[in-house]
Amino acid sequence: MQNREKFDNISLLLSLFMILLISLFYYLYNIEKSIQNYAKDHENVITLELLEKEFNDFAVTMNQFNNYDEVNSALMHFQKTLTILENNLQLDYPNNATMQKEFKEIQSSFKKEKEDIEYFKSLNSSLISGSHFLFDLQATISEDSSISSSLKNLINESLFYILRFTTSEYISKSYVLKKLHKLQTLSKEKKHEFVKNFYNQSLVMLNTVAALKKTTASIHNSKLHMSIQNLNNTLDNNYRKDFFTQKIIALLFFISTIIILFILIITHIRSLKNKKELYAFKYAVEHSDNSVVITDPERRITFVNDVFEKNTGYSFEETIGQNPNILKSGKQNKAFYKKLNHQLSQGKTWEGEFINKRKDGTFFYEKASIVPVFLNQKLIAYLAIKLDITKYIEQNMKLAQAASVFENTEEAIIIADSEGKVTSVNSSFTKIYGYELSDIQNQNLNVLHSNMQDNIFYQDMWRQIDENGLWRGKILNKTKSGEIIPIWSTIKKIVDKHNNTVNYTAIQTDLRELENSQAKADYLAYHDPLTGLYNRVNFEEYLAHALFVAKRNETILAILFIDLDRFKVINDTLGHDIGDDVLKTVAKRLKNTLRESDFISRWGGDEFVVILENLTSASEVALVATNIVEALKEPMDIQSHHLVTTASIGISLYPENATDSQTLIKYADSAMYLAKDMGKNNFRYYTTELSKEIQNKLDIDMALHNALEKNEIYMVFQPQYDLTEQKIISIEALVRWKNPLLGTVPPDKFIPISEDSGIIISLGYFIFEESCKAFKKMKENKVPLEQIAINVSSIQFKEPQLLETFIAIAKRHDIEPSEIEIEITERFIMEHTITNITTLQNFRNHGFKISIDDFGTGYSSMSYLKQLPVDTIKIDKSFVDGIAENSSDNVIIEAIIALSKTLGYSIVAEGIEREDQENFLAQVHCDIGQGYLFSKPISCDALIEKFSI
């Protein structure tokens, strides 16, 4: 911003300099042109003056014969020059009224003078011709003898005076007339015709001369000369005035140009200086150990240095144009930033500390100074210099924590120097011993000795400290009041890097309360602190004793392993305090249901174990187990919540099932899981067949761990087809496992085990990846598919990045999420309702479709469907198997389809194996069918070969 501002100023000055320079040259050119115009006009005026002088000279020669061509040429030249001058004056001085007026006077005067000259020419011609005639008469009279000498003399005298009148101003016309009058008188007397003619011709000549003189005087007195002089003077004055003004303006232009040139030079010098300073600043910024950020006035980042990139994790390219609040951690309130912005808006420097967040989400601390940068009193940038003080803050926090622990721990802490003299104690020390720091500071630790232990004890203690750097043990110390108290002490030697002793620290626990509450400690060692029931340790000791008694008395002993159903849901959704109250209520109900002699133990979590002794038959156990199931399924009111939980119970018997405690417990636990698999809320006895089933599950679990690595897991695909048009529209991906030892293991066997063991996570990603890969291959080979249905375990939905991973896999295989249908079970919908519905909605928001598999086998109601983010309902095979005339399954299927259609869901019926099933489903408007009737599950290549078009 600053550079752009400086560039704009220099550009403006340069532009102004060029404009002035061009204007100066242009103005000088105009001055030169004005001088040329003046010279031209002045020359024309001089020409007019010279021509006007010729006119005057012409008028002087009135008694001579003149060449009229010259005067005519002069007149034409004058007229032409006058026309040229007129045009020039109109062009050069269009607004000069004085000049125009004077020019018109010249025109008017020239017109008058031209008329006088023409008249003069005619008089001159008459005079010349009259003179010749008069001389001829005089010659004739002179030769005439009849004329007297006196008369001839008078004629000669008259002629002389007429000629003198023509050339002299001293002879007046009246004088000549007197002479002629005398001649007239004599001519009348003598009656000479020649004399009479001479008289008449002399009179005419005299009048012509008089007229010529008058015309000559008129020409000489003409205003033309004065008008030309006036115009010439006006032209000179105007030129001098304009030339002076032009010189002043040109001088101003020149001075302005010099000033701007000077400013440009100064600006350039300053620019060079600023450039050096900017280079120095740039070097300092780029090599600074601090983080440097520069923003424009709108707080958009324009520069960050390498330290910023290192501290924040953001690259230069990622930050340019961003607001610095990309580092905002949310750890500082709005008032903090409001105060910061207010101070900066006033043009003041702000200093303080930030708690910021790096790109990777970790927090760090910075001490910052933000400076508004001004140029020419205009804000152009903000400069932030920040020091990473994270280590300093963390050290301070650790020190503060250590100080807090030091002061607030219940143990007494003593710090001594290398000589064993006390330098610091905490408040617990004062509480235990009664000593303040001032009481024992700089004293040896032996001030606490009670003398209840001899010197050999202390010598051995210090020997171990010197050799091992640590000692732990019980000491009997003495308080300030003299009381002997038992102390458990840990003394540690602190050394520096040269192994020199720096300090000793002693952490001491007051054993008085512990020794006084030994009975309570013994109780807690064998009882559950929450329910008050016996704990696992007590259970194992008691069971060993009970088995001994049962063996001796040859009686039956039963172990009931009780696990609460759906307790985890209550605990996770309502909180641990509600869960604890549920466990207390269960414990109370167990006590009320069982005999006082029966042993009840909380095994851990939501598991309880009961030992029934002195039984005569196994049927007695069933009665007790039934009572427990009935008692625990009753609703319970916990903190305004109306809750229902049930129990699954496994039973093992001594001596029928086993004779040792560990085996009996294991068998009871196995039977409990069987009860859960059988639908929960019941009890099951352990049997040999169950043992075989458990072993089989164990074999499957062990083999399943390496199944993916050994490529034993593979995918098959079963078509889903349009029931009306009988053509394939989608497929369902089905996982299969073939093990060399176990053979082909059905999915309903290994999927639950994989869910229990956690293998389902890696298996689920394998299924999704392979399904997408196969779907892409099918589409490339022209199989007309709209989508693929992929089963996803409810366990897998607990993966935090599941949605992102699925999207990445789909993108890797060029598959849109809208082409994938996620199949879930009813159980997933019913468990963790709010959480799971939110998860499904997130999948739908990204384009995935959701279908409920095996619908109708769980506990969900049709009215509950409208709340679910679901696209497809799959009718379970068990209903399709039951399709027959007047079958209740027909009615159920019709009801499911009708309601699903109302809610806008698609319907898929699975397990179609007969034509009557297919026909019925088509009649009740089921959308899609799936089953062996259309196609068995087959491999990807087989499906391509069978269905590609």
N, C-alpha and C positions, 0 to 999 in steps of 0.2 A: 504493500500500500504506500509505504514511504517512497520507494523507488518510483512508483507510478506517479505520485504527486510531484516528485522532483522532475521526472521526465516531462510531465505536462507543463511545468513552469518554464523549463528550458525551451521546450517546443514553442511555447507562447512567445518567449523573448526572441527566439530565432525568427519566428514568423513575423513578429513586429519589426525586427531589424530588417528583414528582407523587404517588407512592405514599405518601410521608410526609405530604404536604399533605392528601391524601384521608383517610389514616388519622387525622390530627390532627382534621379536621372530624368524621369518623365517631366518634372517641373523645369529642370535645366533645359531640356529639349524644347519645352513650351516657351521658355525665355528666349532661347535662340530663335525659335520660330517667330516670336513676337518682335525680336530685333530685325529679323529679315523682313517681316511685314512692314515694320516702321520704315526701314530703309527703302523698301519698294514704294510705299506710299509717299515718303518724303521725296524720293526721286521724281515721282509723278508730279508732285506739287511744284518742285523746282522747274520741271519741264514746262508746267503751266506758266510759271513766272517768266521764264525765258521767252516763251511764245507770246506772252502778253507784252513783253518788252519789244519784240519784233513788230507787234501791232502798233505800238507807239512810234517806233522808228519809221514805220511805213507811213504813218500820218504826217510826219515831218516833211516828207518829199512830195508836197502837194503840187509844185510847179515843175516836177520832173516826170518824165515818162517812166512808169514802173512796170516791172514784170509781175503781172497779177497772178501768175501760176505759183509764184513763191508764197504770196500771201494767202492764196487759196489753199495751198498745201499746208501752210501753218495753221489755217483755220481747221482744216480736216484733222491735222495732227492734234490740235487742241481738243477738238470734239472727241477724238478717239481716246486721248489720254484722260479726258474727263469721264468718259464711260468706264474705262478701266478703273479709275480712281473710285468711281461710285460703287462699282462691284466690290472692290477691295475694302472700302469703308464699311459696306454692309456686312461683309464677312468678318472683318477684324474688329469693328466697333459697332455692333448692331444696336447697342443700347445707349450710345453716346448721342444725346439729342442735340447738344451744342455743335458737334461735328456735322451732324446731318443738316442742321439749320444753316451753318456756314457754307456747306457744300451747295445747298439750294441757292444761297446768295450768289455764289460763283456762277451757277448755271444761269441765274437771272441776269447777272451783270454781263456774262459772256454773250448772251442772246442780244442784249442792247448794243454791246460793242460790235458784235458781228454785223448788226443792222447799220451801225455808223460806218463801218469799214466798207460795206457794200455801197452805201450812199457816197462815201468818200471816193470810191473807185469811179463811180459815174461822174462826179464833179470833176475829178482829176482828168478824166478822158475829155470832158467838155472843155476844160481849161486848156489842155494841150492843143486840142484841135482849134479852139478859139484863138489861141496865141499865134498859131501858124497863119491863121486867116488874117489876124490883125497885123502881123509882120508883112504879110503879102500886100495888104492895103497900104501900109506905110511906105513900102517900096514903090508901089504904083504911084502914090501921091508925090513921092519925092521926085519921080521922073516926069510928073505932069508939070509942064511949064506954065500952065494957066493958073496954077495955084501959086499964091504969093509966098515969098520966103518967110514972111512973118507967120503965115498960117502953117506952113510946113514946120517951122520951128515950134509952134504951139502943139502941132500934132506929135512931133518928136518928144517934146517935153511931157505931153500927156501920157504918151506911151512909156516914157521913162518912169513917170510916177506910178503908173499902173503896175509896171514891173517891180518898182521899189515897194509898193503896197503888198505885192505878192510875197516878197522875201523879207520885209522889214515890218517891225511893229511900230516903228516911229512915224510912219506915214499913215495918216488916218484916211478913211474912206471919204470923209467930208472934204478933205483937202483935195483929193483926187477929183471929187465931184465938182468942185469949184473950177478946176482946170477944164474939166469936160464941159461944164456949163458955159464957160467962155468959148470953148471950141464950138459948142452948139450955136451960140449966138452968131459967131463968125460964119458958120456954115449956112445959117439961114440967110445971112446977108449976101453971101457970095453965091449961094445956091449951087455948091459943088456936091455932086452926088456921092463921090468917093469919100469926101469929108463927112457927109451925113452918115454914110455906112460905117466909116471909122468910128464916128461917135457912138452909133447904136451898138456896134460890136464891142467897143470899149466899155460901154455901160453894162453889157451882158457879162463881159469878162470880169468887170469889177464886182458885180453881184456874185459871180461864180466863186471868185477869190474870197469874197466875204463869207459865202456859205462854206467854202473849204476851211477857212480859218475857224469858223464856228464848229464844223464837224471835227476838225483836228482838236480843238479845245475840248469837245465832248469826249473824244477818244482818250485824250490825255487826262481828263478829269474823271474817267470812268471808275466805278467802284470795284471793277474786276481785280485790279491790282491789290486793293485793300482787302477784298474778300479772300484772295489767295493768301495774302500775308496772315490774315486772321486764322484761316484754316491751318496754315503752316505753323503758326504759333500754338494753336490748340493741339495740333498733332505733336509738336515738340513737348508741350507741357504734359500732355497725356502720357507720352512716352517716358518722360522723366519721372512722372508720378508712378506709373506702372512699373518702371524699371526699379525704382526705389523699393516699392512694395514687394516686387519679386525677389529682390536681393535680400530683403528682410526675411521673407518666407523661406527662401532657399537656405539662408543662414540658420533659421530655426530647424529646418529639416536636417541640416548638417549637424547642428548641435545635438538634436534628438538622436540622430544616428550614432554620434560619438558617445552619447550617454548610454544608450542601449548596448553599444559595443563594449563599453567599460563595464556595464552590469554583467554582460555575458562573460567577460574575462574574469570578473570577480566570482561569478557563479561557478565558472569552470574550475577556478582555483579551489573554491569551497568544495565543489564536487569531488575533485581529486583528493582533498583532505578527508571528506566523508567516506570516499571509497576506501582509503587506507584504513580509516577507523572501522568501516564495515568489514573489511578483510580481517582486521584484528579481532573484531567482535565475533565474526564467523569462526575464526580459528579457536577463540576462547570457548564458544558454544560447543563446537564439534569435539573439542578435547577436554571439555569440562567433566569432572567426576560427578557432577549433579545432573539430574534430569532437567532438560530445558524444553519448554513448550511455548510456542508463539501462536497466537490466534489473531484473527482480524477483529474489528470492532463488534461484529455480530457473533463473536465467540466461536467461530469456526477455525479449527486447527489448520495452520499453514506450514508449520515446521515442528519436528521433534528430532532430538539427537539420538545417538546410538544408545546412550544410557537409558533414555526413556524406553526404547524398544526392549532392552535387556530387563529392565525393572518390571515392565507391564506385560510383556509377552506379545504386544501388538506391534506389527511391522509399520514402517513409515507409510506404505501405501494404504494400509487399513485405517490409519488415523486421519489422513489428510481430508479435510472437509467435514470431519466429525466434530461434535461438541465434546469438550473435555468430560462431560458427565457420563461418557461411556465407561469411565473408571468408577462411577458412583457405586458405593457399596450398600447404601441404605442404612448404614450404621450411624449416620449423623442426621439430626432432624432438620426440618424445613427452616427453622429459625436460624440455624447455623449458616445455611446458604443464603438466606435473606439478608443477614448482616453482611456477609461477604459481598454480595451483589450491590448492596446499598453503598458500601465503602468504595467499591470500584466505580460506581456510577458518579460519585463525587470527584473522581479523578485522583483518589488517594491510593497509596500503596497498601495492600492487605498482607498481613503475615499471620500464619497459623499452622495448624496440623490437620491433615486429611487422613481419614481411614478409607482407603481405596480398595478396589477389587481388580485383580489381574485378569487376563483373558481366560486363564484356566480356572477362575472362580476363587482362588485363594486371596486372602486379605493381606494388605501391607500398609504400613504407616509412612507418611511423608510430612516433613516440615517444609512449608512452602512460603515463597514470597512472590506475590503477583503485582506487577508494576504496569500501570497504564502508560503507553508510549504516545507522546504528542509530537506533532510536527506542525509548525506555524499555528500553534494553539488549536490544532485539530487532532482528535484521537485517531490514530492510525493502527494501533495494535495493542495487545496485552502480552507481556513477557512474564512467564512463570518459571521460576528456578526452584527446583524441589530436591530435597535431600531425603533419601530412603533411610528412615530411622527405625525400621522394623526390628532389627536386632537390638537396638537400644531400648525400644519399648518393651520387647519381649524379655530382655534382661531385667528391666525395671519391674515388669509384671511378675517375673519369677522371684525377684527380690521381695516384691510386695507380698507375693504368695508365701514365700519363705518366712517373711516377717510375720504374716498373718498366722501361718502354721506355728511359728515360734511362740507367738503370744497367745494363741487360742487352743493349742493342743493341751490335752489333759495331763500329758506327761511333763515332768519337770525337765528342763533343758539347761545344762550348764556349759559354758564355754570358758576354757582356761587357756593361759598362754603356755609357752614351751616349758616353763618352770612349774606348771601346775597351779598357778595363781588365777583366781577367778577374775574374768573380765566382763562377763555378761550372764544374766539369768533371765528366765521368762516369768510370766505372772503365775504359772502353775507351780513353779519352784517356791515362790513366796507363799502360795496357798498351802502347799504341802508342809514346808519347813517353817514358815513364819518369818523368814529372813527377807529383808529388802536388799537390793543390790548394794546400796551404800553400806549395809552392815558387813558384807563379806567381800567386797571388791578388793582385789589385790591380796586376798588371804588364800592360804593353801586349802585344797579340798579336804584335808584331814580334819578341818574344823567341824565336819559333819559326822566324824567317827563316833560310835557309841561305846567303843571299847568292849563290845560284846564278841568281837572277833579279834583273834590275836594278831601279832605282827607277822607271823608266818603266812597268814591268809593274805594280808595286804602285799607282802613281798612277792608272793606267787602271782597275785593279780597284776602287779606292775611289770613283773618279768614277762608275763604273757602279752601285755600291752606293748612292751618294747620289742619283743620278738615277732609277734603276729600282727601288731597294730590294732588289736581288738580284744575286748574281754566282755563276757556276758555272765551274769550271775546274780544271786540274791545277796543283798547286804542289809545288815541291821544298822540304820543310821539314827541320829538323834536330832530332833527338832529344836527350835529356839527355846521352846518351853520345857525341853528336857525329855519329851516323850520319845520312847524307842519305837521306831516304825520299821516294818519290813519293806524293802525296796528291791525291785528288779531293775538292775542297772546295766546299760550297754555303754561301755567307754571305748572311744575310738581315737587313735592318734592320727593327726593330720600332718602330712609332710609336703614339702615343696618339690620342684623338679630335681633338686640336688639331694633329695631324701633327708633333708634337715627338718626336724620337728618344728612345726609352726604353731599348732594349737592342739588342745585336747577337747573333745566334746563328750558329754555324758547325758544320756537320755534315761530318765528314771521313772518307773511306774510304781505308784503307791499300791501295795498289795493288801492293804488293810481291808478294803471293801470286798476284794476278791476272796480273801480267806474267810471273811465273815459270811459270804454267800456261797460257800462250797456246796451246801445242800441244794441250793438253786441250780448250781452248775451241774450237779449230778442228775437233777430232774430233767434239765434241758438236754442232757446227753442221751436220754432214753425216751423223750416225748417230742411230739410235733408241736412247735410253739403256736401254730395257728389254731389247730382243732383240739389240742390237748390229748389226742390219741397217741398210742405208742408209735415210735418211729421205726425205721427199717432196722436199725441196729438192735433195738429191743426185740423186734419181731424175729430176727434170725437167731438170737440167743434163746428166746422162748420156744421157737419151733424145735430147736435141737433138744430142749428139755422135754417138750410135749411128745416128740417121737420116741424118746427113751421110755416115757411112761406108757405110751400106747403099745410099744413092743412088749413091755413087761406085763401089762394087763391084757394083752391080746385084744385090744379094742380098735375100732375104726376111727381114723382121723381124716378130716377133709379140709382142703385149702380152697377158699373162694377168692378168686382174683377179680376185683370189681373195677371196671373202667366206665367213667361217665361219658355218655353220648352227647355230642354237640357242645361240650363245655368250652372248647377252644373258641367257638363262635361267640359265646357270651363274654368270655374273658377279653377277646380282641375288640369286640364292638362296644361293650359297655364299660370296660375298664377293669383293672385288677382288684379294685376295692369291692366291686360287685361280685367278681369271681371269688374273692376270699370269703364273702358272706355266704355264697352258694356252698362252698366247701364246708363251712361251719354248720350250715343247715343239714347237709348230707351226713356229716359226722354225728349230729344230734339224732337224726332219724335212724342211723345205723345202731346207735346205742339203745334207742327205744325199741327197735325191732328185735335185737339179739338178746340172748341171756346175759346176765351179769358176769357169768363165768366164761363167756366166749371172748376170745382175744381179737381185738380190732386194731388194725394198724393203718396209718396213712403211709403208703409205700413211696409216694412222691407225685407232685403235680395233681392230676385228677384220678389217681389210682389208689385203691384201698384193698387191703388183704385181710381176710378173716380166717381164723383157725377154729374149727369146730371139733371138740374132743368128746370121748366117751360115747361114740355113736354105735348103734347096734346094726344099722342097715344103711345102705346108700340112699334109700328113699327119703330118709329123714333130711338129707341135705337138700333134696329137691324142694321140700316144704319150706325150709329156711330161705333158699334162693328165691322162691316165688314171693315170699313175704317181702324180701328186700326189693325185688323188682317193683312190686306193687307200691311199696312205701316211697320209693325214690321217684316214681313217675308222677306223683301228686304235684300240682302247681305250687309254687312258692312265691311269696311276695317279698321282694328284696328292694328296699329303698325306692318305693313307688313303681317298681317294675314287676309285672306278673310273668314269671318265668316257668318254663317246663324243661326239665332234663330227665333223661332216662339212663339206665345202666345196662351194660353188657357184662355177664358174669361167666367166668370159666372155672370149672371144678376139677380138681384132681384128688384121688383117694389113696390113703395109706391103709393097707399094704398092696391094694389091688394094682395101682399104677406104678408106684415106686416106693422105695424105702428110705431114700435120702432126701434131705431138705432141698437141695438145688434142683434135683430132677422134678420133684413135686411142684416147685415154684414154676419151673419152665413149662411143665405140662399144663398147669392151671392158666398160665399166660397164653399158651397156644389155644386152649379151649376158649378163652375169652375172645381171641381174634376170630375164631370160628363163629361165635355168637354174633359178633359184629357183621361178619360176612352173611350171616343168615337173617339180617335185617335189623339188628340191634334190639334193645329192650327185651332181652331174653337171656337164658343161661344154657350152657352146653357142658356135658361131661367130656373129659378127655377119653379118647379111644385109641386102639392100635391103628385103626384106619386113619385117624387124624394124624398120628405120628408119621404114617407113610405119606400123607398129603403134605405135611410140613417138610418132610425130607425132599419130596418132589419140588416143592416151592424153593427150597434151599438150593437144589441142583440147578433149577431154572435161574435163580438169582446169580449164582456163581458163573454159569455159562453166559449169561446175558451181559456181564461186564466186558467181555472181549468180543461180543458178537459183531459190533460195528467194525472193529479193527480187522476181523477175519472175513469181512464181506459176507456174513451169513444173513444179514437183513436185506431184504429187497422189496420192491413195490409192485403191486398189481393194480389194475384199474377196472372198475365195473361201470359200464355205460348207464346213464340215466336217459330215458327216452320219452318223447311226447306220446302220451297214451292215445291221442286222436290220430296223429299222422304217422305213428309207428316209425319215428326216425330219431336217431341219437342227437341229443342237444347238449349234454354235459357228461362228466364222469366223476366218480368218487375214488379218491386215492386210498388204497388199503395196504397196510404193512403186513409183511409175512416174514417168518423166521424159520430157517431150516438148519438144525444143528447136527453135526456128524454123530453125536452120541444120543441126543434126545429125540432126533428126528424132526419132523415138522411140528412146531409148537404153536397152537392156536393163539390168536391175539388176546382172547378173553382170559388166557392163562398168564401170558408174559407181560401184558400191559399193566395190570394192577400191581404186579411185582416190581416192574420198572418204576411205577409211581411211588411205591413204598421205599425203594432204594435210592431214588433220585436220578436214576439213569434216564428217566423219561425226558429230562431236559435236553441232553445231547441227542437222544433218539427222536424227540420232537423236531429239533432243527434239521436232522437228517431227513425226516419224512417230508418236511416243508420244502427243503432244497431239491430233493429228488423229484417231488411232485411237480414243482415249477419247471424243472429241467425237462421232464417228460411232456408236460402240457405244451411247452414251446415247440418241442419236436413234433408233436401231433399236429399242431396248427401249421407248422411249416410243411407238413406232408398232407395238407388239405383235408384233415378230419374236421367236419363241421361242428365245432364245439363253441359254446357260449361261455362256459366257466368250468372250473374244477372245484370239487368239494374236498376239503382237507380236514381231518379230525385233529383237534387240538385238546390235549389233556387239561383238566382244571388245575393241575399242579403247575403246568407250564405258564399259566397266566400270572403266576406270582413272580415271574422273571421281570425285573424293573425295565429292561430295554427290549422287551418282546416285540412291541409294535414297531419300533425303529428297525429291529433286526429283520422282521418279516418284510417290511417295505424295501429294505436294502436288497434282500434276496430276490424279491419280485422284480425290482429294477434291473438287477444283474442279468435276469433272463428275459428282459423286455416284456414283462407281463404287468398289466394294469391291476391295481388292487380290486377294481370292480369285476375282474374276471375270476376272483378267488372267493369261495364261500367257506367260512370257518364253521366247522361243525362242533357243537358243544352238547353236553348232556344236560338233562333236566336237573341233575344233582348240583351242577355248577350254578345254575340259575337260583336254586333254592338256598345254597350256602353263601354266606357273606353278601347278601342281596345288594346292598347299596354299592359296595366296592366293585362287585362283579358287573353290575349293570353299567356303572361308570366306565369300566374297562371296555366292555362291549361297545358302548356308545362311541368311545374314542376310535375303536376299529372302524365303525361305520362312518364316522366323520372323515376318515381317510379313504373311504371308498370300498372297504371290504364288506361282503355280505355275511350275514349270520344265520345259521340254521340250528334248530333244536333236534338232536338225534334221538331216536327211540322214544318219541313223544308218547305219553300215556302210561309209561311204566313207573313214573315217579309220583311225586305228591303235588305237582303243580296243577292248578285249576285253570280252566279255560278263561275265566274272568281275569285271571292274573296276567294272561298273555298280552293284553292291551297296554300294559305298563313296560313291556320288554322291547329292547332295540333288536328286533328279530325280523328276518326277511322270509324265511322258509321254515315250515313244519314238516318233519319226517315222521310218518306214521310207523310205529314199531311193527316189526315182522310178526309179533305174537298176535296182533289184531288181524293182519292180512291172512295169517294161517287159519284164523277162525271164520273167514268169510264163507258163508253157506246160507242156504234158504232159511229164512226166519231166525237167523243167528243174532244174538245180542251184539256181537262184534260188528255186524253190519250197521246197526243203529249207532254205535259209538263212532264208527268211521264217518258216517254221514254227518253226525253232530260236529266232529272235529273239522271236517271239510267245510261245513256251512259257516261255522264261527270264524275259521281261518280266512275264508273268502271275505267275510264281512270286515275283518280287520286288515284285509289287503295283503295277506301272506300267500306265498306259493306253497303247494302241497306236493310232497314226494312220498309215495308209498313204496317201502322196501320189502324185499322177500317175495316178490311175485313169481310163483312157480307154476301156476295153472292158468288156463285160458279163462275159466269162469271167474277167477280173481281179477284178471285184467279187465274183463268185460264189465264186471260190477263197478270197479273203480272208475272206468271211463264213463259209465252211466251216471255216477254221482259227481261227475265233473272234477275228479282228481287230475291235477295238471301233469304230473311226471311219475313214471314208473321206474322200478329198479328191481332186478331179480334174475334168477337163472332162466326164466322163460325167454327173456330177450338176449341175455348174455351172462355167462359166468365172469368173475373177475379174471382178467387176462393181462399179459405183459404189454408194455408200451408198443413193442414192434408188432405183436399179434393184433393189437387194437388198430394200429395204422393199416395193416394189411387188410383187415376185415371191413373198416369203415371209411377209409379215405376215398375221396370222390375225384 
